[in-house]
């Protein structure tokens, strides 16, 4: 049971729109209880930095009813979902919600947008997801990778940075693979 956002960091220098930035969220849920869930309810309290008027529902795993309230709460109700528990049918015990929403105009350097959700399986206490975070930053130095431009499957890769950064994050296909100034990948 978690929430993810497609853009965890936005370089303010690369922002091209003055009316906010799109963020795509995915909420995943799984019935890990001991019985089938008849109803599943997911609530997301949208923080003030998100523009509710731009909300777009993109996809979901099961039919649902969507509602909004005056407190910025978005709720998906999966009535009669009959979601199996993970012990009796692991594959069918999963569900998801995919939506997008814009940030409010005017966000900039060091602003942070956070989002989490509460997932209710029938009358049980909610399962609270992690917090999906997007930070607005300014990249004052760009790393230039010199050397091999293409890497074939099965090859090893070694990259080093001589930048004066205090934090390093190396990612491959969206997954963090290192946090030091040198990265060595073995296939």
C-alpha positions as CSV (number, residue, x, y, z in Angstrom):
1,X,0.0,0.0,0.0
2,X,1.8,3.0,-1.3
3,X,1.7,6.2,-3.3
4,X,4.2,7.3,-5.9
5,X,4.7,10.5,-7.9
6,X,6.3,10.7,-11.4
7,X,8.3,13.8,-10.6
8,X,10.2,13.8,-7.3
9,X,12.2,16.8,-8.2
10,X,11.6,19.8,-10.5
11,X,14.4,22.1,-11.6
12,X,13.0,25.6,-11.5
13,X,15.3,26.6,-14.4
14,X,13.5,24.1,-16.7
15,X,10.0,25.1,-15.8
16,X,8.2,26.3,-19.0
17,X,4.8,26.9,-17.6
18,X,3.6,29.7,-15.4
19,X,0.3,27.9,-14.5
20,X,1.7,25.0,-12.5
21,X,3.5,21.7,-13.1
22,X,1.7,18.4,-13.7
23,X,2.3,15.7,-11.2
24,X,1.1,12.1,-11.9
25,X,0.3,10.0,-8.8
26,X,-0.3,6.3,-8.4
27,X,-1.9,4.9,-5.3
28,X,-1.5,1.1,-5.0
29,X,-3.4,-1.0,-2.5
30,X,-3.4,-4.7,-1.6
31,X,-5.7,-6.6,0.7
32,X,-3.2,-8.4,3.0
33,X,-6.0,-9.2,5.5
34,X,-7.4,-12.6,6.2
35,X,-10.7,-12.3,4.3
36,X,-12.1,-10.8,1.1
37,X,-12.6,-7.0,1.3
38,X,-16.1,-6.1,0.2
39,X,-15.5,-2.4,0.0
40,X,-12.3,-0.4,-0.3
41,X,-12.2,3.4,0.3
42,X,-9.2,5.6,-0.5
43,X,-8.9,9.1,0.8
44,X,-6.3,11.7,-0.3
45,X,-6.2,15.1,1.5
46,X,-4.8,17.3,-1.2
47,X,-2.5,19.9,0.2
48,X,-2.9,23.6,-0.6
49,X,0.0,23.6,-3.2
50,X,-2.1,21.4,-5.5
51,X,-4.8,23.0,-7.8
52,X,-7.9,20.8,-7.3
53,X,-9.5,22.4,-10.4
54,X,-6.9,20.6,-12.6
55,X,-7.6,17.1,-11.2
56,X,-7.8,14.4,-13.9
57,X,-8.6,10.8,-13.2
58,X,-6.5,8.7,-15.5
59,X,-7.1,5.1,-14.6
60,X,-8.0,2.6,-11.9
61,X,-8.0,-1.1,-11.4
62,X,-11.7,-1.4,-10.6
63,X,-14.9,0.6,-11.0
64,X,-15.3,3.3,-8.4
65,X,-17.2,6.4,-7.3
66,X,-15.2,9.6,-7.0
67,X,-16.1,12.5,-4.6
68,X,-14.6,15.7,-3.4
69,X,-15.4,17.6,-0.2
70,X,-14.9,21.2,1.0
71,X,-11.8,20.2,3.0
72,X,-9.8,19.2,-0.1
73,X,-10.4,15.5,0.4
74,X,-10.7,13.3,-2.7
75,X,-12.3,10.0,-2.1
76,X,-12.5,6.9,-4.3
77,X,-15.1,4.3,-3.2
78,X,-14.8,0.8,-4.6
79,X,-18.2,-0.6,-3.6
80,X,-18.6,-4.4,-3.8
81,X,-15.0,-4.7,-5.1
82,X,-14.8,-8.2,-3.5
83,X,-11.0,-7.8,-3.3
84,X,-9.5,-11.2,-2.4
85,X,-7.0,-11.4,0.4
86,X,-3.4,-12.0,-0.6
87,X,-3.3,-15.5,1.0
88,X,-6.1,-16.9,-1.1
89,X,-5.3,-15.1,-4.3
90,X,-2.2,-12.9,-4.3
91,X,-2.5,-11.8,-7.9
92,X,-6.1,-10.6,-7.6
93,X,-5.5,-8.9,-4.2
94,X,-4.1,-5.7,-5.8
95,X,-5.7,-2.5,-6.9
96,X,-4.6,0.9,-8.0
97,X,-5.6,4.5,-8.7
98,X,-3.8,6.7,-11.2
99,X,-4.5,10.5,-11.5
100,X,-2.8,13.7,-12.3
101,X,-3.0,17.2,-10.9
102,X,-1.2,20.5,-11.3
103,X,0.7,22.4,-8.7
104,X,-0.5,25.9,-8.0
105,X,1.2,28.7,-9.9
106,X,4.1,30.4,-8.2
107,X,5.9,27.5,-6.6
108,X,9.6,27.8,-6.8
109,X,13.0,27.2,-5.3
110,X,12.9,24.9,-2.2
111,X,9.1,24.5,-2.2
112,X,8.0,20.9,-1.4
113,X,4.7,19.2,-2.4
114,X,3.8,16.2,-0.3
115,X,0.9,13.8,-0.8
116,X,-0.2,10.6,1.1
117,X,-3.4,8.6,1.2
118,X,-5.5,6.6,3.7
119,X,-6.8,3.2,2.5
120,X,-9.7,1.6,4.3
121,X,-10.6,-2.0,3.8
122,X,-14.2,-2.4,4.9
123,X,-14.5,-1.2,8.5
124,X,-10.8,-1.7,9.5
125,X,-8.5,1.1,10.6
126,X,-6.9,2.9,7.6
127,X,-3.6,1.9,6.1
128,X,-1.6,5.1,5.7
129,X,0.7,5.2,2.7
130,X,4.1,6.7,2.5
131,X,4.4,10.3,1.5
132,X,5.2,11.1,-2.1
133,X,7.4,14.2,-2.3
134,X,8.2,16.6,-5.1
135,X,10.9,19.3,-4.3
136,X,11.5,22.3,-6.5
137,X,15.3,22.9,-6.8
138,X,17.8,24.8,-8.9
139,X,20.7,23.0,-10.5
140,X,23.7,25.3,-10.3
141,X,26.1,22.7,-11.7
142,X,25.5,20.1,-14.4
143,X,27.4,16.9,-14.5
144,X,28.9,15.9,-17.9
145,X,29.4,12.3,-18.4
146,X,32.4,11.6,-20.6
147,X,33.2,8.2,-22.0
148,X,31.0,5.4,-23.1
149,X,27.7,6.7,-24.6
150,X,26.1,3.3,-25.0
151,X,26.3,0.4,-22.7
152,X,25.3,-3.1,-23.7
153,X,23.6,-5.6,-21.5
154,X,26.2,-7.6,-19.7
155,X,28.8,-4.8,-19.6
156,X,30.1,-3.2,-16.4
157,X,29.8,0.6,-15.9
158,X,31.9,2.9,-13.8
159,X,31.1,6.6,-13.4
160,X,32.7,9.2,-11.3
161,X,31.8,12.8,-10.5
162,X,34.3,15.5,-9.6
163,X,31.6,18.0,-8.8
164,X,31.6,19.8,-5.4
165,X,28.2,18.4,-4.4
166,X,27.4,17.2,-0.9
167,X,24.6,14.8,-2.1
168,X,24.7,12.4,-5.1
169,X,21.8,10.4,-6.5
170,X,22.5,8.1,-9.4
171,X,19.4,6.6,-11.1
172,X,18.8,4.0,-13.7
173,X,15.3,3.6,-15.1
174,X,13.9,5.6,-12.2
175,X,15.5,3.5,-9.5
176,X,18.2,4.9,-7.3
177,X,21.4,2.8,-7.7
178,X,24.0,4.9,-5.8
179,X,24.5,7.8,-3.5
180,X,28.3,8.3,-3.5
181,X,30.4,10.4,-5.9
182,X,31.3,7.2,-7.8
183,X,29.0,4.6,-9.3
184,X,30.0,1.1,-10.4
185,X,27.3,-1.2,-11.9
186,X,27.9,-4.8,-12.5
187,X,25.5,-6.8,-14.6
